[in-house]
Amino acid sequence: MIEIRSAYNSLRDMHLPYLINREEVQNYFTPVIEKRELLYKTSSKLIRAPGVKSRVNSDLNFIKKSILELLTSKKITDLVAQKDWKNKDN
């Protein structure tokens, strides 16, 4: 899950106005990461092939972009609103 941590930390450093915890990001993206890892594992030749590093970086960029889309989506905005609402009730 290094990819998720890296992507999450990069986004956190951008000081996004949304509040989201790593667990929510991880729950959302774990299936995406697992599918991509499975693709790498199915071809051991790919691991040693030239350009793998650029593919890994491409995957990281995909994850970052997807997290940004998730953060700006209505689903996450609603989640944040619910958390704020619960905090006000306490």
C-alpha positions, 0 to 999 in steps of 0.5 A, spaced: 500 500 500 506 504 499 502 507 492 496 509 496 500 512 502 505 516 497 499 519 493 495 520 499 501 524 502 502 528 496 495 530 496 495 532 503 501 536 501 497 540 496 493 543 502 486 540 499 480 544 502 477 537 504 478 532 510 478 525 508 482 520 512 487 515 509 482 509 511 477 512 507 482 513 501 485 506 502 478 502 502 476 506 496 482 504 492 485 498 495 481 494 489 484 498 484 491 497 486 490 490 487 488 489 480 494 493 478 498 489 482 495 482 479 497 485 472 504 486 474 505 479 477 502 475 471 508 477 467 514 476 471 518 479 465 514 485 465 518 487 472 524 486 469 522 490 462 525 497 460 520 502 462 517 499 468 518 505 472 515 509 468 509 505 468 509 505 476 509 512 476 504 512 471 500 508 476 501 513 481 499 519 477 493 515 476 491 514 483 493 521 485 488 523 479 483 518 482 483 521 489 482 528 487 476 526 483 474 522 489 475 528 493 471 533 489 465 528 488 459 529 491 460 522 495 466 525 499 463 532 500 457 528 503 461 524 507 465 530 510 458 534 511 456 528 515 462 528 519 461 535 521 454 534 523 456 529 527 461 533 531 456 539 532 451 534 535 457 532 540 
